[in-house]
Amino acid sequence: MTSSVATGDQRVARDQQGELGGVLDRHRVELTGYCYRMLGSAFEAEDAVQDTMLRAWRYHDRYDGRASLRSWLYRIATNVCLDALEGRKRRARPMDLGPAQTADNFALGEPLPDAVWVQPVVDGQVVPASGDPAEVALARESIRLAFVAALQHLPPRQRAVLILREVLRWRAAEVAELLDTTVASVNSALQRARATLEAIDVTSAEPVRMDDEGQKKLLARYVDAFERYDMDALVALLHEDATLSMPPYALWVHGPAEITTWMSGPGIGCAGSLLVPVAVNGSPAFGQYRRDPAGGYVAFALQVIEVADGAVTAINAFLDTEKMFPFAGLPLRRD
């Protein structure tokens, strides 16, 4: 009899745990997007969400129901991110670390650690597959590299306030409750965060719009010019202030002339490359494969392209393909 009761209790407990796991998992994508904006790294965001889920699972009996489960999860995720950011330097882009190099002074230098860089994220990891079109569009726009890099200039709590208020559209009172502070403090932090972002140009790049014929034609011309390695055709697509960067190296170059000089010189090995489209950072992006002398193609860079005013404003070539290609669902070799 005791054994039968124990078995029944265990079955109920398993059912409850399974139900809780399903409920928690429904919030995984939006939580990953929140943690990515906070931390600037897709890999750290994934770890932070896993930590959040484990804490929620471990302490679910402490959830008293006064706030929604979603709010409770965001509270846990915020604390995880704030702990991770304590005492850490902000992540950056090459343009944040020093002046552009010129054609007569190219030096690739030594690769810098992962922790230095704002890293790309795959759209599917942080953007809901369905939902209100306006909210999905805002989610894509708020994971653009320029915006995420600008967020890194904010102190962690200001960063949380701005994301919760401006991106996720929480009310000031909800944010105050989450952060255990006052509405006045939240509003003050938001004003300071806005002032900081206004001093940083985060409007120079546009998110990808699949229904924008002009953008689709621009990208098709970019792929054609790059794969043919036609520098004249490529220059015609570049904005006068376009940049080329290659994390994990601090090198970056500015302007169409410098970009094509680099590509025709040190970067000549990219001639004959193959570009495969992928959804990254709410922006046009491509997995770049270079020809392998032994046959086929080998992964070389994850290109995140920024566009504005009908021109390419930035080519961000992330070279750590061993980590980033599998993360983006891309093979390391193509035949």
C-alpha positions in Angstrom: 0.0 0.0 0.0 2.8 2.4 0.9 4.6 1.5 -2.2 1.5 2.2 -4.3 1.0 5.6 -2.7 4.6 6.5 -3.1 4.5 5.6 -6.8 1.4 7.7 -7.3 3.0 10.7 -5.6 6.1 10.3 -7.7 4.0 10.2 -10.9 2.2 13.5 -9.8 5.6 15.1 -9.1 6.9 14.1 -12.5 3.8 15.4 -14.2 4.2 18.7 -12.3 7.9 19.0 -13.2 7.1 18.3 -16.9 4.4 20.9 -16.9 6.8 23.5 -15.3 9.5 22.7 -17.7 7.2 23.3 -20.7 6.0 26.6 -19.2 9.6 27.8 -18.6 10.7 26.8 -22.1 8.0 28.9 -23.7 9.9 32.0 -22.5 13.4 30.8 -23.6 13.6 32.8 -26.9 12.6 36.2 -25.4 14.8 35.7 -22.4 17.7 34.9 -24.6 17.1 38.1 -26.5 17.0 40.0 -23.3 20.2 38.5 -22.0 21.9 39.0 -25.4 21.2 42.7 -25.3 22.5 42.8 -21.8 25.7 40.8 -22.3 26.6 41.4 -26.0 27.4 37.7 -26.5 25.1 34.9 -27.9 27.1 32.3 -26.1 26.9 34.1 -22.7 23.2 34.8 -23.3 22.5 31.1 -23.8 24.4 30.3 -20.6 22.6 33.0 -18.7 19.2 31.7 -19.8 20.2 28.1 -18.8 21.2 29.5 -15.4 17.9 31.3 -15.2 15.9 28.1 -15.9 17.9 26.1 -13.4 17.3 28.7 -10.7 13.6 28.9 -11.6 13.3 25.1 -11.4 15.2 24.9 -8.1 13.3 27.7 -6.4 9.9 27.4 -8.1 8.3 26.7 -4.7 9.2 30.3 -3.7 7.2 31.7 -6.6 4.2 33.2 -4.7 2.1 34.2 -7.8 2.0 37.9 -6.9 3.8 38.7 -10.1 3.4 36.9 -13.4 5.7 33.9 -14.1 7.2 35.9 -16.9 8.1 38.8 -14.6 9.5 36.4 -12.1 11.7 34.9 -14.8 12.9 38.3 -16.0 13.8 39.2 -12.4 16.0 36.0 -12.2 17.5 36.7 -15.6 18.3 40.3 -14.7 20.1 39.2 -11.5 22.1 36.6 -13.5 23.1 39.2 -16.0 24.0 41.8 -13.4 26.1 39.3 -11.6 27.9 38.4 -14.8 28.6 42.0 -15.7 30.0 43.0 -12.3 33.5 44.3 -12.6 33.7 43.5 -16.3 34.8 45.8 -19.1 32.2 46.6 -21.8 32.3 44.6 -25.0 33.3 46.6 -28.1 33.6 46.7 -31.8 37.0 47.3 -33.5 35.8 50.9 -34.2 35.6 51.5 -30.5 39.2 50.5 -29.8 41.2 52.8 -32.0 41.5 54.7 -35.3 41.1 53.2 -38.7 44.2 51.9 -40.4 45.2 53.1 -43.9 46.4 51.4 -47.0 50.0 52.2 -46.2 49.8 51.0 -42.6 47.9 47.7 -42.6 48.8 45.5 -39.6 46.4 42.7 -38.7 48.0 42.3 -35.3 47.2 39.6 -32.7 43.7 38.2 -32.2 42.0 39.5 -29.0 40.0 37.4 -26.6 36.3 36.7 -27.2 35.4 38.7 -24.1 36.5 41.9 -25.9 34.0 41.8 -28.7 30.3 42.3 -29.2 29.5 39.0 -30.9 26.8 38.2 -33.4 23.6 36.3 -32.7 21.3 34.1 -34.9 17.9 35.7 -35.3 16.1 32.4 -34.5 17.8 32.2 -31.1 16.4 35.6 -29.9 13.5 36.6 -32.2 10.1 34.9 -31.9 9.2 32.9 -35.0 5.7 34.3 -34.9 3.7 37.0 -33.1 2.7 40.6 -33.6 4.6 41.8 -36.7 5.4 45.1 -35.1 6.9 43.4 -32.0 8.9 41.0 -34.2 10.2 43.9 -36.2 11.2 45.8 -33.0 12.9 42.6 -31.8 15.0 42.4 -35.0 15.9 46.1 -34.9 17.0 45.9 -31.3 19.5 43.2 -31.9 21.4 45.1 -34.6 25.1 45.1 -33.9 25.2 48.9 -33.7 22.4 49.0 -31.1 23.8 46.1 -29.0 27.3 47.8 -29.1 25.7 51.1 -28.0 24.0 49.4 -25.1 27.4 48.3 -23.8 28.2 51.9 -23.1 25.5 52.0 -20.4 26.1 50.9 -16.8 24.4 47.5 -16.3 21.3 48.7 -14.4 20.7 51.5 -16.8 21.1 49.0 -19.6 18.4 46.8 -18.0 16.1 49.8 -17.6 16.4 50.9 -21.2 15.9 47.4 -22.6 12.9 46.7 -20.4 11.3 50.1 -21.0 12.2 50.9 -24.6 12.5 47.4 -26.2 10.1 45.2 -24.2 7.7 48.1 -23.4 7.4 47.4 -19.7 5.7 50.1 -17.6 7.9 52.1 -15.2 6.2 50.5 -12.2 6.9 47.0 -13.4 10.6 47.8 -13.9 10.8 49.4 -10.5 9.3 46.3 -8.9 11.7 44.0 -10.8 14.7 46.0 -9.8 13.5 46.7 -6.2 13.6 50.4 -6.7 11.3 53.4 -7.2 9.5 54.6 -10.3 11.4 57.9 -10.0 14.7 56.1 -10.0 13.7 54.1 -13.1 12.6 57.3 -14.9 15.9 59.0 -14.0 18.0 56.0 -15.2 16.0 55.9 -18.4 16.7 59.6 -19.1 20.4 59.1 -18.5 20.5 56.0 -20.7 18.7 57.9 -23.5 21.1 60.8 -23.3 24.1 58.4 -23.6 22.6 56.7 -26.7 21.8 60.0 -28.3 25.5 60.8 -28.2 26.2 57.5 -30.1 25.0 57.1 -33.7 22.9 54.0 -33.7 20.5 54.9 -36.5 23.1 54.5 -39.3 22.1 50.9 -40.1 18.7 49.4 -41.1 17.3 46.0 -40.1 16.8 43.5 -42.9 13.4 43.9 -44.6 12.5 40.9 -46.7 9.7 42.9 -48.5 12.0 45.8 -49.4 12.8 45.3 -53.1 15.5 48.0 -53.1 17.3 46.2 -50.2 17.0 42.8 -51.9 18.5 44.2 -55.1 21.3 45.8 -53.2 22.2 42.6 -51.4 22.0 40.6 -54.7 24.4 43.0 -56.3 26.7 42.7 -53.2 26.8 38.9 -53.4 27.4 39.1 -57.2 30.2 41.7 -56.8 31.9 39.8 -53.9 31.7 36.4 -55.4 33.2 37.7 -58.7 35.6 39.8 -56.6 34.8 42.8 -58.8 36.2 45.8 -56.9 34.6 48.3 -59.2 31.2 46.8 -58.8 31.8 46.5 -55.0 32.8 50.2 -54.7 29.6 51.2 -56.4 27.7 49.7 -53.5 29.7 51.1 -50.6 28.7 54.2 -48.7 31.3 56.9 -48.5 31.7 56.2 -44.8 31.6 52.4 -45.1 33.8 50.3 -42.8 35.4 46.8 -42.9 36.2 45.1 -39.6 37.4 41.6 -38.8 37.0 40.5 -35.1 38.9 39.0 -33.3 41.4 41.4 -34.8 41.3 45.1 -33.8 42.0 46.2 -37.4 39.4 48.1 -39.2 39.4 50.3 -42.4 37.2 53.2 -43.4 36.0 54.3 -46.8 35.6 52.5 -50.2 39.2 53.1 -51.3 40.7 51.6 -48.2 38.3 48.7 -48.2 39.1 47.7 -51.7 42.8 48.3 -51.2 42.7 45.8 -48.3 40.6 43.3 -50.3 42.9 43.6 -53.3 46.0 43.2 -51.2 46.1 41.3 -47.8 42.6 40.0 -48.4 43.1 38.7 -51.9 42.6 35.2 -50.7 38.9 35.9 -50.5 38.7 36.0 -54.3 36.5 33.2 -55.5 34.5 33.0 -52.2 31.0 31.7 -51.9 28.4 33.6 -49.8 25.5 31.7 -48.2 22.7 33.8 -46.7 21.9 33.4 -43.0 19.7 35.3 -40.6 21.9 37.1 -38.1 21.4 40.2 -35.9 18.3 41.3 -37.7 20.6 42.3 -40.6 21.7 40.9 -44.0 24.3 38.3 -43.3 26.3 35.6 -45.1 28.5 32.7 -44.3 31.6 33.3 -46.4 33.5 30.2 -47.7 36.9 30.5 -49.3 38.2 28.1 -51.9 40.2 25.2 -50.5 43.2 24.3 -52.7 42.4 20.7 -51.8 38.9 21.1 -53.3 35.6 22.5 -52.2 35.2 25.5 -49.9 36.1 26.1 -46.2 34.5 28.5 -43.7 36.3 31.8 -43.5 34.0 34.5 -42.0 30.5 35.2 -40.8 29.7 38.5 -42.6 27.1 40.8 -40.9 26.3 43.6 -43.4 24.9 46.9 -42.4 23.0 49.0 -45.0 21.5 52.5 -45.0 20.3 54.9 -47.7 20.6 52.3 -50.4 24.3 51.5 -49.7 26.4 49.1 -47.7 27.7 51.0 -44.6 29.6 48.2 -42.9 31.1 44.7 -43.6 31.6 43.0 -40.2 33.5 39.8 -40.9 33.7 37.6 -37.8 36.5 35.2 -38.3 35.9 32.7 -35.4 34.1 30.2 -37.7 34.8 27.2 -35.4 32.3 28.6 -32.9 30.0 30.8 -35.0 29.3 28.6 -38.0 27.8 25.7 -36.1 25.9 28.2 -33.9 24.4 29.6 -37.1 23.6 26.1 -38.5 26.3 26.4 -41.2 28.7 23.6 -42.0 32.5 24.3 -41.8 33.0 22.9 -45.3 31.0 22.9 -48.5 31.7 20.8 -51.6 
